[in-house]
Amino acid sequence: MKKLSDILYKVQTTALAGITDMDITDVQIDSRKVQKGTCFIAVKGAAADGHLFISRAIESGAVAIVCEVLPAERNEDVTYVQTTSSAEAAGLIAHNFYDSPTNRIKLVGVTGTNGKTTIATLLYRLFNALGYKCGLVSTVENIIAGTIIPSTHTTPDAISLNSLLKQMADEGCDFVFMEVSSHAIHQKRIAGLQFAGGIFSNITHDHLDYHQTFDEYIRVKKAFFDGLPAQAFAITNLDDKRGAVMLQNTAAKKLTYSLRTVADFKGKILENSLTGLVMVINEQEVHFRLIGEFNAYNLLAVFGAAISLGEDKSQVLLALSNLTGAEGRFDYIISAKDKIIGIVDYAHTPDALVNVLDTIKKLKKGYENVITVVGCGGDRDKTKRPVMGQVACDNSDKVVFTSDNPRSEEPEAILKDMEATLSTAARRKYIAIADRKQAIKTAISMAQPEDIVLIAGKGHEKYQDIKGVKHHFDDKEVLVEMFELLDK
């Protein structure tokens, strides 16, 4: 329980009607969760406007309303607080209500198009290995000092996020590593949080259904670094052509990592095979269990963050050498009899798909076929669909286009978008099978001994979202099932 005046700390108010010396038992942005004593924050979201539910919130027991537009009719028993941004107010209010959790932990945020989950997960595992109690907020899962909590969004809403961070602080977590999505930055879900550091991985074509333009997508990512305090660190990937831009206006300590140029954290790949990476990092040679150039970048980002947080270089590299990656990120198994390599990867953007297929090419002995199973999500950026199709065909010997998470769209319509502008050469390489399980089965049946089958797009996900219903579906589970049939 908190006083309304206390949870409004740092919130920019433009008008106030009522008293602020009242007890608040809860804060909510969802009117369905309001109970007696709640402060309801009316946020204008992408799907609904919270202002339309103010009356319902009051009927359910809300005693304070935070909004951008004051209602024409007001209840004299309710306090109304007007602000210029309810979304930003929600973050500040939630942080105040949940005892300012980021003042009690060191919070590190990871942003970028690809690599967020792997970097955040590796940091969590690394700092656990170094003896710290840690928290993780990621696409795959949220973890509080070893206890796993299922994840529904890359970055939760402001109320859920601060509640989660409070639990982590209360559990005695020293560090929390968090994926920071562009949606979360734009929607002010991270407002009020105090970050000890931020990491930029890369930026490529994604989420243009939401951000409309690539320039806007870049601007939103950059806003995260612009907001970092002077005592924090900001680490960027210098090999990404927009890496330096991210740090232009930050007050934080600027640091860089690179495989190709001089940087604070410099890496060089000596070997890249299915047994892992051999790299030189800041003049020290290390063998890692992770595979591929994209993971070399992830490892450099993690190394840089650990050093920036005051850890010893040798201990960090030793611990990192024993770690494996996040679930569904270049997750591979090999069939017992025919030695077919099956790889499950979350790659769902053109750039991520190129990176994975490029890694596979470098692992080939020379004669194996690469067979790719790939789809595109429904109700998402349609402009990347033909690009995904072309990329898959350009970098594979055979391709099966299939369903991903079609959501409200028809899978066949999505497949037609992927096929729309394929080159003549690409059209000779692919077949389309809407049923994802059948598509994976077909790809495996096409494979000869030692061929490589990539199943891209869903990675760690354990469902397919079809017409608003999440049906159980696990790419790796299907792959294992098919391999077991082959090996009988």
C-alpha positions as CSV (number, residue, x, y, z in Angstrom):
1,M,0.0,0.0,0.0
2,K,1.3,3.4,-1.0
3,K,0.1,7.0,-0.8
4,L,-1.0,8.4,-4.2
5,S,1.3,11.4,-3.7
6,D,4.2,9.0,-3.3
7,I,3.6,7.0,-6.5
8,L,3.2,10.1,-8.5
9,Y,6.8,11.0,-7.9
10,K,8.5,12.3,-11.2
11,V,5.2,12.1,-13.1
12,Q,4.5,15.2,-15.1
13,T,1.0,16.3,-14.2
14,T,-0.9,19.0,-16.1
15,A,-4.1,19.0,-14.0
16,L,-5.3,17.5,-10.7
17,A,-8.8,17.1,-9.4
18,G,-9.2,15.5,-5.9
19,I,-6.8,14.6,-3.0
20,T,-3.5,12.9,-3.3
21,D,-3.3,11.9,0.4
22,M,-5.1,8.6,-0.1
23,D,-4.0,5.0,0.1
24,I,-3.5,3.0,-3.1
25,T,-3.6,-0.8,-2.9
26,D,-2.8,-1.6,-6.5
27,V,-1.9,0.0,-9.9
28,Q,-3.4,-1.3,-13.1
29,I,-3.6,-0.4,-16.9
30,D,-6.1,-3.2,-17.5
31,S,-9.6,-2.2,-16.2
32,R,-10.5,-5.9,-15.9
33,K,-7.9,-6.3,-13.1
34,V,-9.1,-3.3,-11.1
35,Q,-10.2,-3.8,-7.5
36,K,-11.0,-1.6,-4.5
37,G,-8.3,1.0,-3.9
38,T,-6.7,0.7,-7.3
39,C,-5.0,3.5,-9.2
40,F,-6.1,3.0,-12.9
41,I,-3.9,4.4,-15.6
42,A,-5.7,5.0,-18.9
43,V,-3.1,4.2,-21.6
44,K,-3.7,4.7,-25.3
45,G,-2.5,1.4,-26.7
46,A,-2.2,0.0,-30.2
47,A,-5.3,-2.2,-29.7
48,A,-7.4,-0.2,-27.3
49,D,-7.7,3.2,-25.5
50,G,-7.8,2.9,-21.8
51,H,-9.7,6.1,-21.6
52,L,-12.8,4.2,-22.8
53,F,-12.6,2.0,-19.7
54,I,-12.4,4.7,-17.0
55,S,-16.0,4.3,-15.9
56,R,-15.6,0.5,-15.7
57,A,-12.5,0.9,-13.6
58,I,-14.3,3.3,-11.2
59,E,-17.2,0.8,-10.9
60,S,-14.7,-1.9,-10.0
61,G,-13.3,0.2,-7.2
62,A,-10.6,2.5,-8.7
63,V,-10.0,5.5,-6.4
64,A,-7.6,7.4,-8.6
65,I,-7.5,7.8,-12.4
66,V,-4.4,8.8,-14.3
67,C,-5.2,9.9,-17.9
68,E,-4.3,12.2,-20.8
69,V,-7.8,13.5,-21.3
70,L,-10.0,14.3,-18.2
71,P,-13.5,12.8,-18.5
72,A,-16.4,15.3,-19.0
73,E,-18.2,13.7,-16.0
74,R,-16.2,13.1,-12.9
75,N,-16.9,11.2,-9.7
76,E,-16.3,13.4,-6.6
77,D,-14.9,10.4,-4.6
78,V,-12.2,9.8,-7.2
79,T,-9.0,11.7,-7.8
80,Y,-8.2,12.5,-11.4
81,V,-4.6,13.1,-12.5
82,Q,-4.0,14.5,-16.0
83,T,-0.6,13.9,-17.6
84,T,1.0,14.4,-21.1
85,S,1.8,10.7,-21.4
86,S,-0.1,8.0,-19.6
87,A,2.3,5.4,-21.0
88,E,5.3,7.1,-19.4
89,A,3.3,7.8,-16.2
90,A,2.5,4.0,-16.0
91,G,6.2,3.2,-15.9
92,L,7.1,5.8,-13.3
93,I,4.0,5.0,-11.1
94,A,4.7,1.2,-11.3
95,H,8.4,1.8,-10.4
96,N,7.4,3.9,-7.4
97,F,4.6,1.5,-6.3
98,Y,6.9,-1.5,-6.4
99,D,9.5,0.1,-4.2
100,S,11.9,1.3,-7.0
101,P,13.3,-2.2,-7.6
102,T,16.0,-1.1,-10.0
103,N,17.6,1.0,-7.2
104,R,18.3,-2.4,-5.5
105,I,19.7,-4.3,-8.5
106,K,22.0,-3.8,-11.4
107,L,19.8,-3.9,-14.5
108,V,21.4,-4.4,-18.0
109,G,19.2,-4.0,-21.1
110,V,19.9,-5.7,-24.4
111,T,18.4,-4.2,-27.6
112,G,18.8,-4.8,-31.4
113,T,17.0,-6.9,-34.0
114,N,18.8,-10.2,-33.6
115,G,20.8,-11.7,-30.7
116,K,18.9,-10.1,-27.8
117,T,17.8,-13.5,-26.3
118,T,21.2,-15.1,-26.6
119,I,23.1,-12.2,-25.1
120,A,20.7,-11.8,-22.2
121,T,20.6,-15.6,-21.5
122,L,24.4,-15.9,-21.7
123,L,24.8,-13.0,-19.3
124,Y,22.4,-14.6,-16.9
125,R,24.2,-18.0,-17.1
126,L,27.6,-16.3,-16.9
127,F,26.9,-14.3,-13.8
128,N,25.3,-17.4,-12.2
129,A,28.5,-19.3,-12.9
130,L,30.5,-16.4,-11.4
131,G,28.5,-16.9,-8.1
132,Y,25.9,-14.2,-8.3
133,K,22.1,-14.4,-7.8
134,C,20.5,-13.2,-11.0
135,G,17.3,-12.5,-12.8
136,L,16.4,-12.8,-16.5
137,V,13.7,-11.2,-18.6
138,S,13.6,-12.7,-22.0
139,T,11.5,-13.8,-25.0
140,V,12.0,-17.5,-24.0
141,E,11.5,-17.3,-20.2
142,N,11.7,-15.1,-17.1
143,I,13.9,-16.5,-14.3
144,I,14.1,-15.3,-10.7
145,A,17.1,-16.7,-9.0
146,G,16.7,-20.1,-10.7
147,T,12.8,-20.2,-10.7
148,I,11.4,-20.1,-14.2
149,I,8.3,-18.1,-15.0
150,P,6.8,-18.4,-18.5
151,S,7.3,-15.5,-20.8
152,T,4.5,-13.9,-23.0
153,H,6.2,-10.8,-24.4
154,T,9.8,-9.9,-25.2
155,T,9.4,-7.0,-22.6
156,P,6.3,-7.2,-20.3
157,D,4.0,-4.2,-19.8
158,A,5.2,-1.6,-17.2
159,I,3.1,-3.0,-14.3
160,S,4.0,-6.6,-14.9
161,L,7.7,-5.7,-15.5
162,N,8.1,-3.7,-12.2
163,S,6.3,-6.4,-10.3
164,L,8.7,-8.9,-11.7
165,L,11.7,-6.7,-11.0
166,K,10.5,-6.3,-7.4
167,Q,10.3,-10.0,-6.9
168,M,13.9,-10.3,-8.2
169,A,15.1,-7.5,-5.9
170,D,13.3,-9.1,-2.9
171,E,14.9,-12.5,-3.8
172,G,18.3,-10.8,-3.4
173,C,19.3,-10.7,-7.1
174,D,22.5,-8.8,-7.7
175,F,22.0,-8.5,-11.5
176,V,19.0,-8.7,-13.9
177,F,19.5,-9.1,-17.6
178,M,16.7,-8.0,-19.8
179,E,15.7,-8.0,-23.5
180,V,14.5,-4.5,-24.4
181,S,12.3,-4.6,-27.5
182,S,11.6,-1.6,-29.8
183,H,7.9,-1.9,-28.9
184,A,8.7,-1.6,-25.2
185,I,10.9,1.5,-25.8
186,H,8.3,3.2,-28.0
187,Q,5.4,2.3,-25.6
188,K,7.4,3.6,-22.6
189,R,7.2,0.3,-20.8
190,I,10.8,0.9,-19.5
191,A,10.0,4.4,-18.2
192,G,11.3,4.9,-14.7
193,L,13.8,2.0,-14.7
194,Q,17.4,2.7,-13.8
195,F,19.8,0.8,-16.1
196,A,23.4,0.0,-15.1
197,G,24.1,-0.6,-18.8
198,G,22.8,-1.1,-22.3
199,I,24.0,-3.3,-25.2
200,F,23.3,-2.9,-28.9
201,S,23.5,-6.1,-31.1
202,N,22.5,-5.0,-34.6
203,I,19.6,-3.6,-36.5
204,T,17.9,-5.0,-39.6
205,H,14.6,-5.2,-41.4
206,D,11.9,-6.0,-38.8
207,H,8.7,-4.7,-37.2
208,L,7.9,-2.3,-40.0
209,D,4.3,-3.2,-39.6
210,Y,4.5,-1.3,-36.3
211,H,7.2,1.4,-36.8
212,Q,6.2,2.1,-40.5
213,T,9.7,3.2,-41.5
214,F,13.2,1.9,-41.0
215,D,14.4,5.3,-39.8
216,E,11.7,5.3,-37.1
217,Y,12.7,1.8,-36.0
218,I,16.3,3.1,-35.7
219,R,15.2,6.2,-33.8
220,V,13.3,4.1,-31.3
221,K,16.2,1.8,-30.6
222,K,18.5,4.8,-30.2
223,A,16.1,6.4,-27.7
224,F,17.1,3.6,-25.2
225,F,20.7,4.7,-25.2
226,D,19.8,8.4,-25.2
227,G,18.1,7.7,-21.9
228,L,21.0,5.9,-20.1
229,P,22.5,7.8,-17.2
230,A,26.1,9.0,-17.0
231,Q,27.0,6.2,-14.5
232,A,25.9,3.5,-16.8
233,F,27.8,1.9,-19.7
234,A,26.6,1.7,-23.4
235,I,28.2,-1.0,-25.6
236,T,27.7,-1.1,-29.3
237,N,28.5,-3.4,-32.2
238,L,30.9,-1.3,-34.4
239,D,30.6,-3.8,-37.3
240,D,26.9,-2.9,-37.7
241,K,26.7,0.2,-39.9
242,R,24.4,1.9,-37.4
243,G,26.3,0.8,-34.3
244,A,28.1,4.1,-33.8
245,V,24.9,6.1,-34.3
246,M,23.3,4.4,-31.3
247,L,25.8,6.0,-28.9
248,Q,25.9,9.5,-30.4
249,N,23.8,11.2,-27.7
250,T,24.2,8.9,-24.7
251,A,25.5,10.2,-21.4
252,A,26.7,6.7,-20.6
253,K,30.3,5.4,-20.9
254,K,30.7,4.5,-24.6
255,L,32.3,1.1,-25.4
256,T,32.5,-0.9,-28.6
257,Y,33.0,-4.5,-29.8
258,S,34.1,-5.8,-33.2
259,L,35.4,-8.7,-35.3
260,R,36.6,-6.4,-38.1
261,T,38.0,-3.2,-36.6
262,V,39.8,-1.7,-33.6
263,A,37.4,-1.8,-30.6
264,D,37.4,-1.9,-26.8
265,F,36.4,-5.6,-27.0
266,K,38.1,-7.1,-30.1
267,G,37.6,-10.6,-31.4
268,K,39.0,-12.8,-34.1
269,I,37.6,-16.2,-35.2
270,L,40.3,-18.8,-35.6
271,E,38.0,-21.8,-36.1
272,N,34.3,-22.3,-36.7
273,S,32.9,-25.8,-36.7
274,L,30.2,-28.0,-35.2
275,T,32.4,-28.5,-32.2
276,G,32.3,-24.7,-31.5
277,L,34.3,-21.5,-32.0
278,V,37.9,-20.9,-31.4
279,M,38.5,-17.2,-30.9
280,V,41.0,-14.6,-29.8
281,I,39.3,-12.1,-27.5
282,N,41.4,-9.1,-26.4
283,E,44.6,-11.2,-27.1
284,Q,43.5,-14.3,-25.2
285,E,42.6,-17.5,-27.2
286,V,39.5,-19.4,-26.0
287,H,37.4,-22.3,-27.2
288,F,33.6,-21.8,-27.0
289,R,30.8,-24.3,-27.3
290,L,28.7,-21.9,-29.4
291,I,28.8,-22.0,-33.2
292,G,28.8,-19.4,-35.9
293,E,30.0,-15.8,-36.6
294,F,26.7,-14.4,-35.1
295,N,27.5,-16.1,-31.8
296,A,31.0,-14.6,-32.0
297,Y,29.4,-11.2,-31.8
298,N,27.1,-12.3,-29.0
299,L,30.1,-13.6,-27.0
300,L,31.9,-10.3,-27.5
301,A,28.9,-8.3,-26.3
302,V,28.6,-10.5,-23.2
303,F,32.4,-10.3,-22.5
304,G,32.2,-6.5,-22.8
305,A,29.3,-6.2,-20.4
306,A,30.9,-8.5,-17.9
307,I,34.2,-6.4,-17.9
308,S,32.1,-3.2,-17.7
309,L,30.4,-4.6,-14.6
310,G,33.9,-5.1,-13.0
311,E,34.5,-8.8,-13.5
312,D,37.9,-10.4,-14.1
313,K,38.8,-11.1,-17.7
314,S,40.2,-14.6,-17.2
315,Q,37.4,-15.7,-15.0
316,V,34.8,-14.4,-17.5
317,L,36.4,-16.1,-20.5
318,L,36.8,-19.4,-18.6
319,A,33.1,-19.4,-17.5
320,L,31.9,-18.3,-21.0
321,S,33.8,-21.2,-22.6
322,N,31.6,-23.7,-20.8
323,L,28.2,-22.1,-21.7
324,T,25.7,-23.2,-24.3
325,G,23.2,-20.8,-26.1
326,A,19.6,-20.1,-25.6
327,E,17.0,-22.6,-26.6
328,G,15.9,-22.5,-30.2
329,R,19.0,-20.6,-31.3
330,F,21.1,-22.8,-33.7
331,D,19.8,-25.7,-31.7
332,Y,21.0,-28.8,-33.6
333,I,20.7,-32.6,-33.4
334,I,22.2,-35.3,-35.7
335,S,20.3,-38.4,-36.8
336,A,22.0,-41.6,-35.6
337,K,22.0,-43.6,-38.8
338,D,22.3,-41.2,-41.7
339,K,24.0,-38.4,-39.8
340,I,21.5,-35.8,-41.1
341,I,22.0,-32.5,-39.2
342,G,18.8,-30.9,-38.1
343,I,19.0,-27.3,-36.9
344,V,16.1,-25.4,-35.2
345,D,16.6,-21.6,-35.2
346,Y,14.4,-18.6,-34.3
347,A,15.6,-16.7,-37.5
348,H,12.5,-14.8,-38.6
349,T,14.0,-11.8,-40.3
350,P,15.8,-11.8,-43.7
351,D,19.1,-10.8,-42.0
352,A,18.9,-13.5,-39.3
353,L,18.1,-16.1,-41.9
354,V,21.1,-15.0,-44.0
355,N,23.3,-15.2,-40.9
356,V,22.2,-18.8,-40.0
357,L,22.5,-20.0,-43.6
358,D,25.9,-18.4,-44.0
359,T,27.0,-20.2,-40.8
360,I,25.8,-23.5,-42.2
361,K,27.7,-22.9,-45.4
362,K,30.9,-22.4,-43.4
363,L,30.3,-25.6,-41.5
364,K,29.7,-27.7,-44.7
365,K,32.4,-30.1,-45.9
366,G,31.4,-29.3,-49.4
367,Y,29.0,-31.9,-50.7
368,E,26.0,-31.7,-48.4
369,N,22.7,-30.2,-49.5
370,V,21.1,-27.5,-47.3
371,I,17.3,-27.9,-47.1
372,T,15.5,-25.0,-45.4
373,V,12.0,-25.0,-44.0
374,V,10.7,-21.4,-43.5
375,G,7.6,-19.4,-43.1
376,C,6.4,-15.9,-42.2
377,G,4.1,-14.8,-39.3
378,G,0.6,-13.5,-40.0
379,D,-0.6,-10.0,-39.0
380,R,3.0,-8.8,-39.2
381,D,5.3,-6.9,-41.6
382,K,4.2,-8.2,-45.1
383,T,7.1,-6.4,-46.9
384,K,9.7,-8.9,-45.6
385,R,7.8,-12.0,-46.9
386,P,9.1,-12.0,-50.5
387,V,12.6,-11.1,-49.1
388,M,12.5,-14.1,-46.7
389,G,11.5,-16.4,-49.6
390,Q,14.2,-15.2,-51.9
391,V,16.9,-15.3,-49.1
392,A,16.0,-18.9,-48.3
393,C,16.2,-19.9,-52.0
394,D,19.4,-18.0,-52.7
395,N,21.2,-19.7,-49.8
396,S,19.8,-23.2,-49.9
397,D,19.7,-26.2,-52.3
398,K,16.1,-26.9,-51.6
399,V,13.4,-25.0,-49.7
400,V,10.0,-25.8,-48.2
401,F,7.8,-22.7,-47.6
402,T,5.3,-23.4,-44.8
403,S,3.1,-21.9,-42.1
404,D,4.7,-20.0,-39.1
405,N,2.2,-18.4,-36.8
406,P,-0.5,-17.4,-39.3
407,R,-2.6,-15.7,-36.6
408,S,-5.7,-14.3,-38.3
409,E,-4.4,-14.7,-41.8
410,E,-4.8,-17.7,-44.1
411,P,-1.5,-19.6,-44.4
412,E,-1.9,-20.0,-48.2
413,A,-2.1,-16.2,-48.6
414,I,1.1,-15.7,-46.6
415,L,2.8,-18.4,-48.8
416,K,1.7,-16.5,-51.9
417,D,3.3,-13.3,-50.6
418,M,6.6,-15.3,-50.0
419,E,6.4,-16.6,-53.6
420,A,5.4,-13.3,-55.2
421,T,8.7,-11.9,-56.5
422,L,10.9,-15.0,-56.6
423,S,13.5,-15.2,-59.3
424,T,13.3,-17.9,-62.0
425,A,16.2,-19.8,-60.3
426,A,14.5,-19.6,-56.9
427,R,11.2,-21.0,-58.3
428,R,13.0,-24.2,-59.3
429,K,14.1,-24.8,-55.7
430,Y,11.0,-24.5,-53.5
431,I,7.8,-26.3,-52.8
432,A,5.0,-24.9,-50.6
433,I,3.3,-27.0,-47.9
434,A,1.1,-25.1,-45.5
435,D,1.0,-27.8,-42.8
436,R,4.2,-27.2,-40.8
437,K,4.6,-30.7,-39.5
438,Q,4.2,-32.1,-43.0
439,A,6.6,-29.5,-44.3
440,I,9.3,-30.7,-41.8
441,K,8.6,-34.3,-42.6
442,T,9.0,-33.6,-46.3
443,A,12.2,-31.8,-45.8
444,I,13.6,-34.7,-43.8
445,S,12.5,-37.2,-46.4
446,M,14.4,-35.1,-49.1
447,A,17.6,-35.3,-47.1
448,Q,20.4,-37.7,-48.1
449,P,23.0,-38.8,-45.5
450,E,24.9,-35.9,-43.9
451,D,22.6,-33.3,-45.5
452,I,21.7,-30.3,-43.3
453,V,18.0,-29.4,-42.6
454,L,17.3,-25.9,-41.2
455,I,13.9,-25.3,-39.6
456,A,13.6,-21.6,-39.2
457,G,11.3,-19.0,-37.7
458,K,9.9,-20.4,-34.5
459,G,12.9,-21.6,-32.5
460,H,12.0,-21.9,-28.8
461,E,8.2,-21.4,-29.3
462,K,6.0,-24.4,-28.3
463,Y,2.9,-23.4,-30.2
464,Q,1.4,-22.2,-33.4
465,D,-1.0,-19.3,-33.2
466,I,-3.9,-20.0,-35.6
467,K,-7.1,-17.8,-35.6
468,G,-6.4,-16.6,-32.0
469,V,-5.8,-20.1,-30.6
470,K,-2.3,-21.3,-29.6
471,H,-2.0,-25.0,-30.6
472,H,0.9,-27.0,-29.2
473,F,3.7,-27.2,-31.7
474,D,7.5,-27.6,-31.1
475,D,9.8,-27.7,-34.1
476,K,12.5,-29.6,-32.2
477,E,10.0,-32.1,-30.9
478,V,8.9,-32.8,-34.5
479,L,12.5,-33.0,-35.7
480,V,13.3,-35.6,-33.0
481,E,10.2,-37.6,-33.9
482,M,11.2,-37.7,-37.6
483,F,14.8,-38.7,-36.8
484,E,13.6,-41.5,-34.5
485,L,11.5,-42.9,-37.4
486,L,14.5,-42.6,-39.8
487,D,16.8,-44.4,-37.4
488,K,14.5,-47.4,-36.8
